[in-house]
């Protein structure tokens, strides 16, 4: 196919008709029928079978009520648009052809040679929406002409549903007339029991009315028994199952829907989006695998698969696919790509590659602080703390309220034992906003707990001093029983160690230092009585015992 029919100026039906035929349709005729070339492994057979059906319908139908567009009119329109006359055309191009020829109905199908016979698989399609189709019984004959006779017969039988279906469609645009529309649809089904068109009309109205999912499912299942690949039925069924919270059947319906047109990126994206929004993104993965395999090298579908792999945290598969898509489409490598791709490498336990890619992103987008922050994070993950430090300081120089950068800088300082610098960085984070204040408080609490455990195990006063500093800072940001209690517990241990050393050496300074620690413990340990009742009680009991002793030591050694 050379060009799309939608892009070509249409030949008017009246002009072509007047030039090519002596029969003139009734000017009051409401419907016209077009029969394009059939799909077939043998192009000649597809073209011949369509012509046989066209001729048979033209002879059997009332020309004044349902005129059949002659082949020469179809051929001229196709040729004017650059289409070979015997090549099957896509559903969207068929719709355009019908529109240009002012046809309301289409008969399309597939023709296959089977031994000494020909089989035609015909459909009655509505030109207003080519997704609405009525499959007709398979027609088999010794020749295409014999099979066409059966197609004409089944087509005429299917026409019995048309008055009711049209009425259902027309009334279905007005919510106040839904009952009459549904009644018309049911009348169409009564007139032609296999009707898919009327059932779809009713199902659409039910969906608009928010009817119970089971009522919609019943109609769509009846359609799918006749037409297993009916897109509208599969779409309605998928949504109904989803509304019913039957996700397994919803995904099955959506999978079948995509299979009807796997190259339709909009359809695939919409369906996959529905599955992701349902909270079961993993179930979309096999669907995307099938779609990408059916359309190898399609960058849009590969990009969609990449995004899905990222959402589902399948980082090992996402990372190489992301690199592939970026090579195929350089515009894909935007800031969001680098952010995602770095996350993919990090999630796949490749911190070195993540850091390298983050550096590439920063080189390409030097003013993007999100990328710079991510680069620093990956350098930290890779153990390159000294390289991360200037990146973070640079971010804070430009934006002192960059909370994430400040917290990461605190991480660097804490891991290199620079505790005063760590607290400075946490001050920067706390100054940014309420969230930064909370984050800094939690960070300091975590560090205080770490140093408390070290000091309590080693009975090292300097280590316990670090714990007290972190815990006091945390409590100053967000007052809480936990940092208070841990600060008191740290001070009690430090006081006990200092008192033991002071008593042994009769050192007044050490004993007074111990007294100061015990004062901190006495003020803060009671905060833990509710959350940590047993250790808090033990420390308070011990304080009652040691405080009088310390006072006696002060009198004895501090003269």
BELKABEL-V479231 format. One record per residue. RES is the residue in one small letter. PHI is phi in degrees with one decimal (none if undefined). Layout:
# BELKABEL-V479231
res=(RES;RES)
phi=(PHI;PHI)
This chain:
# BELKABEL-V479231
res=(x;x;x;x;x;x;x;x;x;x;x;x;x;x;x;x;x;x;x;x;x;x;x;x;x;x;x;x;x;x;x;x;x;x;x;x;x;x;x;x;x;x;x;x;x;x;x;x;x;x;x;x;x;x;x;x;x;x;x;x;x;x;x;x;x;x;x;x;x;x;x;x;x;x;x;x;x;x;x;x;x;x;x;x;x;x;x;x;x;x;x;x;x;x;x;x;x;x;x;x;x;x;x;x;x;x;x;x;x;x;x;x;x;x;x;x;x;x;x;x;x;x;x;x;x;x;x;x;x;x;x;x;x;x;x;x;x;x;x;x;x;x;x;x;x;x;x;x;x;x;x;x;x;x;x;x;x;x;x;x;x;x;x;x;x;x;x;x;x;x;x;x;x;x;x;x;x;x;x;x;x;x;x;x;x;x;x;x;x;x;x;x;x;x;x;x;x;x;x;x;x;x;x;x;x;x;x;x;x;x;x;x;x;x;x;x;x;x;x;x;x;x;x;x;x;x;x;x;x;x;x;x;x;x;x;x;x;x;x;x;x;x;x;x;x;x;x;x;x;x;x;x;x;x;x;x;x;x;x;x;x;x;x;x;x;x;x;x;x;x;x;x;x;x;x;x;x;x;x;x;x;x;x;x;x;x;x;x;x;x;x;x;x;x;x;x;x;x;x;x;x;x;x;x;x;x;x;x;x;x;x;x;x;x;x;x;x;x;x;x;x;x;x;x;x;x;x;x;x;x;x;x;x;x;x;x;x;x;x;x;x;x;x;x;x;x;x;x;x;x;x;x;x;x;x;x;x;x;x;x;x;x;x;x;x;x;x;x;x;x;x;x;x;x;x;x;x;x;x;x;x;x;x;x;x;x;x;x;x;x;x;x;x;x;x;x;x;x;x;x;x;x;x;x;x;x;x;x;x;x;x;x;x;x;x;x;x;x;x;x;x;x;x;x;x;x;x;x;x;x;x;x;x;x;x;x;x;x;x;x;x;x;x;x;x;x;x;x;x;x;x;x;x;x;x;x;x;x;x;x;x;x;x;x;x;x;x;x;x;x;x;x;x;x;x;x;x;x;x;x;x;x;x;x;x;x;x;x;x;x;x;x;x;x;x;x;x;x;x;x;x;x;x;x;x;x;x;x;x;x;x;x;x;x;x;x;x;x;x;x;x;x;x;x;x;x;x;x;x;x;x;x;x;x;x;x;x;x;x;x;x;x;x;x;x;x;x;x;x;x;x;x;x;x;x;x;x;x;x)
phi=(none;-91.4;-142.0;-84.9;-58.9;-64.2;-95.0;-114.4;-62.9;-71.2;-80.9;-71.9;-60.5;-64.3;-65.7;-66.2;-61.7;-64.5;-84.1;-119.4;-140.7;-95.0;-89.4;-112.9;-69.1;-59.5;-60.9;-92.3;-61.3;-93.1;-130.1;-133.4;-119.0;-120.8;-123.6;-80.4;-59.7;-82.4;-73.3;-165.5;-60.8;-110.2;-56.2;-63.9;-64.7;-60.1;-71.1;-66.9;-62.5;-62.7;-66.1;-63.5;-65.8;-61.0;-65.4;-64.1;-65.1;-62.5;-81.1;-88.8;-91.5;-77.3;-59.8;-77.4;-106.7;-140.3;-68.1;-96.9;-66.5;-64.7;-60.4;-63.8;-67.7;-64.0;-60.9;-64.8;-66.2;-65.3;-63.4;-63.6;-95.9;86.4;-100.4;-62.8;-70.2;-103.7;-89.3;-63.0;-116.7;-68.8;-55.2;-66.7;-72.1;-63.0;-61.7;-65.8;-61.5;-62.2;-65.5;-67.7;-94.1;56.1;-98.9;-95.5;-132.1;-128.9;-114.6;-121.8;168.0;-124.8;-119.4;-134.3;-86.7;-123.6;62.3;-94.2;-124.4;-120.1;-115.1;-115.5;-109.2;-93.0;-142.1;-97.3;-118.6;-83.2;-66.6;-67.7;-157.2;-70.8;-80.3;-97.1;-135.5;-114.3;-62.8;-106.7;-57.1;-60.8;-109.6;-120.1;-156.5;-68.1;-143.3;-62.6;-65.0;-63.7;-65.0;-62.8;-58.7;-70.0;-61.7;-60.8;-63.7;-69.2;-63.9;-62.7;-65.1;-67.3;-63.5;-61.6;-81.6;-62.0;-57.6;-67.4;-65.3;-60.6;-65.7;-60.1;-64.4;-64.1;-71.8;-69.0;-82.4;-119.3;-58.2;-71.0;-110.4;-55.2;-58.8;-66.8;-63.1;-64.1;-62.6;-65.0;-62.6;-65.7;-63.9;-65.1;-67.0;-63.4;-73.4;-144.6;-52.9;-76.9;-52.5;-92.4;-65.1;-67.8;-63.6;-66.1;-60.7;-65.6;-61.8;-62.7;-66.7;-58.2;-64.0;-65.4;-80.3;59.0;-67.0;-53.3;-53.5;-62.2;-68.7;-72.2;-61.6;-60.0;-68.2;-67.7;-65.5;-64.2;-66.3;-68.8;-67.2;-91.4;-135.8;-67.3;-112.6;-67.2;-64.3;-65.6;-64.4;-66.0;-65.2;-64.9;-64.7;-58.2;-67.2;-64.8;-63.0;-62.7;-63.5;-82.3;65.7;-101.7;-66.9;-58.8;-71.2;-62.6;-65.4;-60.7;-64.3;-65.9;-63.7;-65.1;-62.0;-63.7;-62.3;-71.5;-156.9;-65.7;-88.8;-82.4;-61.1;-61.5;-64.2;-59.6;-63.8;-65.9;-68.6;-61.4;-60.4;-62.5;-66.8;-62.7;-64.4;-73.6;88.6;-127.3;-58.5;-57.6;-72.7;-85.3;-60.5;-63.9;-62.8;-64.4;-58.1;-64.7;-64.5;-66.4;-65.2;-75.8;-132.1;-61.2;82.5;-81.7;-63.4;-65.8;-70.7;-65.0;-64.5;-64.2;-64.0;-60.8;-62.2;-66.4;-62.6;-69.1;-60.4;-88.4;61.9;-90.7;-68.0;-60.8;-80.5;-69.8;-58.1;-66.9;-66.4;-60.5;-63.0;-64.5;-64.3;-65.4;-70.6;-73.7;-136.7;-63.4;-67.5;-68.4;-81.2;-93.8;-61.2;-63.7;-60.0;-62.8;-62.2;-66.8;-67.6;-62.8;-61.3;-64.3;-64.6;-64.5;-67.2;-94.0;58.7;-124.2;-61.8;-65.6;-66.5;-62.5;-65.9;-62.5;-67.9;-61.4;-63.9;-61.9;-64.0;-65.5;-63.5;-81.0;-128.1;-65.6;-99.4;-89.2;-69.8;-63.5;-67.5;-62.9;-64.2;-65.4;-60.1;-62.2;-59.8;-71.1;-64.0;-64.2;-60.6;-84.6;81.4;-95.5;-66.6;-66.3;-72.9;-72.7;-57.5;-65.1;-62.3;-71.6;-63.2;-65.0;-63.6;-69.1;-65.2;-79.8;-141.6;-60.3;-100.4;-78.1;-56.6;-60.0;-64.2;-63.5;-66.8;-64.1;-64.0;-61.1;-62.0;-60.9;-63.8;-66.5;-75.0;-104.6;73.9;-96.6;-71.6;-63.5;-67.8;-61.4;-66.7;-61.3;-63.8;-68.3;-59.6;-62.2;-64.8;-66.6;-76.0;-70.1;-168.5;-61.6;-62.7;-63.7;-63.1;-64.7;-62.5;-63.2;-62.5;-66.5;-59.9;-64.1;-62.7;-61.8;-64.5;-60.4;-65.5;-60.6;-70.8;-62.5;-64.0;-62.5;-66.3;-66.7;-76.3;-95.1;57.5;-98.6;-66.3;-61.6;-64.6;-67.8;-62.4;-62.6;-60.4;-61.3;-62.8;-63.2;-68.9;-65.2;-64.7;-58.3;-68.6;-70.4;-83.4;-138.0;-61.6;-158.5;-60.8;-64.4;-62.9;-61.6;-63.1;-64.8;-64.5;-64.1;-66.0;-62.6;-64.7;-62.3;-63.1;-61.6;-63.7;-62.6;-63.9;-64.9;-65.0;-61.0;-67.7;-66.4;-66.6;-66.8;-102.2;54.6;-94.4;-59.4;-61.3;-66.9;-68.1;-65.7;-63.3;-62.5;-62.4;-64.1;-60.6;-64.9;-65.3;-61.9;-63.8;-62.9;-79.8;-111.0;-59.6;-56.2;-63.2;-95.1;-61.3;-82.6;-82.7;-130.5;-60.4;-67.8;-63.1;-63.4;-63.7;-61.7;-67.7;-63.9;-63.8;-63.5;-61.5;-59.5;-82.8;-85.1;-59.3;-62.3;-64.4;-61.8;-62.5;-65.9;-64.8;-62.2;-64.2;-78.0;-110.2;-113.0;-109.1)
